[in-house]
Structures are given as C-alpha cells and as structure tokens.
Amino acid sequence: MYIHEFCGSWMDHPFWKGRFLLKTEQDLQRIRDSDVSEVWIDVGKGLDVAPGQASQTVEEVEAETEARLLAVAAAAPLPVRVSMEEEVQRAVRLCARSKQAIVAMFSDARMGQAVELAHAAELVEEISDSVMRHPNALISLARLKTSDEYTYMHSVAVCALMIALARHLGLGEEQVHEAGIAGLLHDIGKMAVPDTILNKPGKLTDAEFGTMRSHPEAGMRMLIDCRQVSALVIDVCLHHHEKFDGSGYPNRLAGEQISLFARMGAVCDVYDAITSDRPYKKGWDPAESIRKMAEWKGHFDPAVFQAFVKSVGIYPVGALVRLESGRLGVVVEQHSKSLLTPRVKVFFSARSKLPIPQEVIDLAKLAGRDKIVGRESAEEWGFKNIEELWSGLPRDQGSLFG
C-alpha cells in the first residue's frame, strides 16, 4: 500500500516522511508498534482496498470535518483590546526576552543543575497580558520560529496557547496562570534527549524513537527535583502525550484518567508542533492543521478541542484562504464576533494567476458579497514568506527573536 498520511502527530511514529510506498515487513511492523491507529492510503499508487469494501473519499471526509468545524465556529472568539499590528510589535520583543529566559532555564536542566524558575512566573504574566490584549498576536508570531530554536520557542507558543484555551474554558485567573506555567515547562524533559536526536533531519531509529519518547518522564524528574512547581504542572509535563482513547504514552491513560490540564496540553502541544518548521518537515498551514486534528478520532478530548478551535479560529492568523470572488488572501486577524468572517489581506487572483494590489478586507462588512470558500496551500501555489503579509516582519534575516 502507498501511505498517504499518518492520522496523528508525527511524534507518534518513527518515519521522517509521511508519504511512501510500504514495501517491507519491517516498516509494516514499525507502524503497528507505533501510536498511530489509522492511516490514509492512496489506492491509485498502491494496492486497492479489499473487494467489496467501501471506502470514503478524501473529499467526503473533509466535508464532514468542515461541517463539524463550522458548527464549532458559531461562538465568538476572545475580545481584543489593541490592534493586531500594535500587539505584534510588542510580541516580537516579548518573544526575544522569553527565548533568552527559557534557553537559560533549559540549559541548567541540560547540565544536570537545579532548574531556576525565579523568572518563570513573571514571564507567564507578561505572556498572559499579551494574550489578553490580543489573543492571536503572540500565538501566531511564535509559530514563525526557525527549526533551530524550535524547542525553546515551542515552549513560549504552548504557554500562550494554554493561557488562551484556559480562558475559553472559563477557568479562574489562578488556574490560567498555572496553565501558562505548565505550557512553558511541558517539554523541559527534552533537555535529557541528545541534540543529535532532537535535530535529526531524517528517520529516527527505533532506539532513537524510544529515547525521544522518554522525555515526559525525564521532565517529571527535573521538575520534582527543582521543588518549585505544583503537582498540576508536573502532571502536564508527564502526560501531555496521552490520548483520549488510551493509546498515548507513557501510561496509556484514557478519558477522565487524564487531567484537564494534560488534555489541554495535548492539544496545544500538537497544534504548535505541526504548524512549525522542523529539521525533518515543513510546518503545515494553520487552517489545514486544525482540519487534520479534527479528523484524528480518539486523539483529543472533544470538548477541549472545540474550545481550542474557538480560541485560534478555524481559519487562524496566517492561513491562506480562497474567497468566493476568486481572490487569495492571508488571514490577518479574527473578527470579534464571528470566526467565519476574519480580516483577510488579499494579494493574488486565483482566476488570472496574477498578483493583485494588496488590500485588507473585513469579511464581516462584506456579508453576502464575499466570503471564504476554502483553504489553500502556499506550497502548491509557490508562494514564499506569506507570513510577511500578516505580520509585516521580514522572514529572510534568520530568527525574528534574536
């Protein structure tokens, strides 16, 4: 069979690519031994399904997923206090300071020293304030990390995502703060994993994959030893790779056995991971990532995932979309009342295949005249650095965060 897509995070399997012809018994066994429970196969490139066995088309599955997401999008996102443009400028500086602080903390952990968390609470407060002023600015900006700084900026992104999600779930400010701390420290155990494995551009061996999967327990030990964080934070560190159906690790917990905060961490961790560039894979488009996550049955707590979609949108900032008018544009900001009518910066005509004058349009003000009709792939269109269209920041000078 030709493997078209693994249904789950790429951390659930040891293969460095997601599409290939399955030719050996060894690779088949590696898939069976992994945490992947379902795969898409392309019957046009491999052997067909068994005679008489019905199979949904990609279009049918996507239509079902889209309908579910549209139903979730009926609720309004978080209110904003300042403009996206204003908060992005603040967020650049905050991301740079956050990266420096996390590099210092994680370096201590890598050297086997006690982790000093004196500035962690202050850092989480700053991130929380940014999310309160504009929930999409820092979350979207942190996604623009380079693959070299992934481990550190991933912690910033998951912290911000956890804070936004906690507020959408109606948690109190003390719990929101704890969620932020948990997001900041959830992957500290990766400091026990050699860089050669963390940054390997190709397929991991079974032994390397096993080492990578040991990071939750390593992180738990580090946080227990530092004696500065709550049991809730330690729990997220240990259990953010558990799955709602019980197929995750390290303890194969299921449903309510997994704490609410660990279920939140699972969603936030995966979303930032799959939308970020890695040494072995380019990140997926934000809207495409939301759709894929919605299709992974059993991976996430459905109620938590729905709240997460409301916090980032079904067309998150940075998503490339096609409008009914035939124009292509990048989502630059969510609307304060509806996730279906964001502000979009149009820049290209899908009909003429030519650039058009850039213009930011508010779809909420164009009701009945224009709307989003689908997601598009920047890679398939050959667009480079479309992040500049929504962030206003150049992406050809290395890291944005120093």
N, C-alpha and C positions, 0 to 999 in steps of 0.2 A: 504494500500500500504506500501511497505518497502522503506523508504527513503534511497537512496544510497549516495546522495551528494547534498548539497545545492549549487546552482550556484551563488556564490558570497562570499564575505568576511564573516568570522564567526561573525564579528561585526554587520552583517545585520540581525541576528536572535538571539533569547534568549536561544537556546538549547546548552548544554555543549558538546554534541557529534553530529556528522554529519550523523550517520547511525543508524537507529532504525525503528521498526515497528510502523507505525502511527495507534494508536488504539482508541484515544479519540477525540471527537468533540472539546474539549478544545484545544488540541495540534494542530488540524487542523486550528482552528481559529487563534491561535498564529502565525502559518506560514502565513496565509492570511494577518494578520495585520502587519507582518514584512516587511522589504525592499527586501526580496527575491522575485524575479519574476519568477524563474524557478527552478525545482529540477529534479535530476535524480532519477528514481525509478528502483528497481530490480524486474522484473516481475517473476523471479524464486523464490523469497522469499515472494512475496505478490500477490495481485490480478493482473491479466493481464490488458493490455490496452483494451479499448473498442473494440468489434468485428469489424473487417474490417478496423481498424485504423492502418495505417503504423507507424512504429517506427524505427528510426535509431539505429543501434547497437553502442556500445561504440567504437568499432574498426573503424566504418565508421566516426564517429565524430572526433576521434583522428587523423585519416588520413587526414581529411580536415584541421584540425588545424595545423598539422605538415606541410602540403603543404604551408599554409599561412606563417608560421614562417620561413620556408626555403627560401621563396621569400624575406622576410624582411632581412634575414641574408646575402643577396648579398653584402650589403655595409660593408665597413671596420670599425672596432671599433676605438676608440681613440688611437693615438700613445702613446708609453711609453718611459720614459726617463731613468728609472733604472729597475733592475730586480725585479720580484715579491718577491723573497726571501729577498732582501735588504729592500724593502718598507714595508714588513710585520713586520720586526723588529722595524722600526720607528713607524709604525702604532700602535703597542702594547702600546708604551709609550704615543702616542698621544691620544689613546682611554682612557687610565687611567687618563690623565690630563683633557680630555673632560668630563669624567664621574664626576670627582670631581667638575668641574665648573658648570655642569648642576644640580647636586644634590644641590649645594648651591643656585643657582637661583631658582630652583623649590621649595626648602624648604621655601624660603622667600614667594613665592606665596601661599604655603600651610598655612603659618602662617598669611596670610592676609596682609603681608607687601608689600611695593612697590618693584617690581622686579628690581634688579640692573643688567643692561645689559652692564656694562662697559667693560667686557672681551669678550662679545659675538662676536663682530666684529673681534677681534684678533683671537678668536677660529675658526671662519669660514675661515679666511685667512689661518690658518695652515691646516685645513681640505682641503681647495681648493688646496693648494700646494701639499698635498699628492695625491689627485686625479689627479693632473697634472703630477706628477712624474710617477704614475702607477694607472690607474683608477679602478683597481679591488682589490687592496690590502686592503685598509681600509674598503671598502664596504663589502667585503667578511668577513673580520675579525670581524666587528661589529655584524655580524649575529650570532656569537658564544656566545652571552650574555646568562647569566642564566635567568631563569624566574623571579627571584627576582629583577634583575636590568633592566628588560625589558623597563620600562617607560623611564629611563634615556638614555640607550644605543640605544634605538629606535630613539631617537632624533638625536643622532650622525649619525646613519645609514641613516636616511631620509635626513639629511643635506648633506651628501656625495652623495647620490643618486640624489638629486635635483641639485647639482652642476654638476655632470656628465651629467645629462639629459639636463640641460640648455646649456651646451657646445655643445652637439649633435644637439640641436635645433638652433645653431648658434647665441645665444644671446651674447650681449656685456658683458665685464667683470663686469661692474657695476650691470647689471641685474643678472649675475651669482652670485655675492656676495649677492644680495637681495634674490635670490632663496635659497641660503645657510642659511641665517638668518631665512627665512620662515620655512625651514625644521627643523631647530634647535628648533623653538618655536611653531610648529604647534599643539603640544599636551599639551601645558602648562596648558590648562583647566582641564586636568585630576587631577591636584592638588586640585580641588574642589570636586573630587569624593572620597569617603571613601576608605581606603585600603582594607576593608573587601569586597568591591565590585570589586575593581581593581584586587585583587589577589584571588578571589573566585575560587576554583578548580571545582566547579560543576555548574549546570544550574542556570542562573540568574532568579529571579522572574520578573514579568512584571514591578514592581515598580523599581527594581534594574536596569533593562534594560533601563528604562526611564531615570534614573539618569545618567547612563553611556552615553546615547545619548545627555545629556545636556552639555558635556564638550566643544564642539566648541564655544557655546555662553559664557560659563564661561571664556574660554581663551580669547575671544574677549574683554570682560570687563577688564580682567587683563592687556592686552596689551595696551588698550586705557588709562587705569589709569596710566601706567608707563611712557607714553608720550615720548618714546624713539625709537619707531619703525615706519616704514612707513605704509601707508594705504594698500599697497600691502601685507605686512607681516600679517597684521590683517585679510585681506581678505582670505588668505590661512588658517589661524587658524580657521576662521568661516566656510569655505566652502570646506574643504578637504574631507568631506564625501558626497558631492553632486555627482550625477551620470549623465553621459552624456544624458541619456534618461529621466531625470527628476524625477527619483524615489528615489533620495537620500535625505539627511537631512542637515541642519534644514529647508531650504527654498524651496526644490524641484525645484531648478534651472535646466535648461536643455541647452545643446549645448553651444552656444556662450554667453549665460547668465552667464555661469561660466567663471571666468577669466582664462587666460592661465596658470598662476602660480597655481591656485587652481586645475586645471585639471592635472597639473604636480604633485602636492602634493597628489592627489588621487591615482595615480599610484604608486608613491614611498612609500606612507604610507602602502598600501595594500601589496606590494611585501615584505617589511621587516617584516610586521606583520605575514604573512602566512609562511615565511621561518624561523621564530624564535620560540623557545620553549616557551610555555606559561604555567601558572599553570594548565590549563584545557586541553591542547592539545600540542602534539609534533609538531614541525615545519615540513613543507613539504620540500622535496628535491628542490633545486633551479630550476632545469630544469622542474620538474613537476609543480612547481608554475607558471612558465612562460606559460606552456601549459594550465593550468587551467584558468589563467587570460585571455588568448586569446579566451577562449570559453565563457566568460561572456559577452554576447551580450548586448550592451547598457550601460555597467558599465563605460568604459573609452572612452576618445576621441581617435579614431583610429590612428590619425596621431601622437599624443603624445605617445601612447602605442608603435607604431612602432619605434619611436626614442628611447624609453626606452629599447626595446629589443636590439637595436644596441649598447646601452651603456653597458648592462650587458651580452649580448650574449644569444643565445637560449640554450646553454649549459654553464651556469655560473660557475665560480670557485666554486668547492665543489660538483658539480653534479656528480653522479655515472652513468657511461655510459658503454654500451657493444660495443666492437669493432667487426668488421667483422671477425677477427681472432679468436673470441671466448673468448678473454680476457676481464676482467672487470677492469676498472680504474676510477680514480677521476680526473676531470679537474683541473689542477693547474694553467693554465694561458691561456688567449686568444691570438690568433695569431694576429700580427699587420696588416695583410691584409685580413683575412677571419675568420668569426665567426664559420665556419663549420670545421675548422682544428686547434683546440686548442692543447696545450701541455697537455698530459694525463699521470698520473702516474699509470701504470698497476701493479696489485698485486694479481690477482686471475684468475683462469681458470674456465669459466662457463661450459666447457665440462667435465673436470675431477672433478670439485667441490673441487679443492685443491688450496692452496696458491702457487704463483709462485714468483720468485725473483722480487723485486720491481725495476721498471725501468721507467724513464721519457722518453716518446717518443713524438716527434714533428710530428703530423699528416700531417703538410704541406710538410714535407720531405718524406712522405710515400704515396704520391699520386698514386693511382692505386694499392697499396699494402695493405693498411689497412685504415679503416675509421670507424666513429661512425655509428652504425646501430640502436641504440635505447637507451632510458633511462632505468635505473634500480632502484629498491627500496632497500636501505640499510637495512631497517627494515625487508623486506621479505627475504633477504639473511642472516639476522642475524649478519650483520657487526656492530661493535661498534666503536665509536670515529673515523670515517673515516676522520674527519676534520684534524686529525694529519697528514694524508698523504699529504695534500696540504699546511697546514700552518707550519708544523714542530713543533707545540706547543702542549704540553700535555694537555688533557682535563679532567684529573681526580683529579685536585687540586683546584676545585671550579672556581671562576671567573678568567678570564685572566687579568682583568682590575683593580684588587685591591679592 
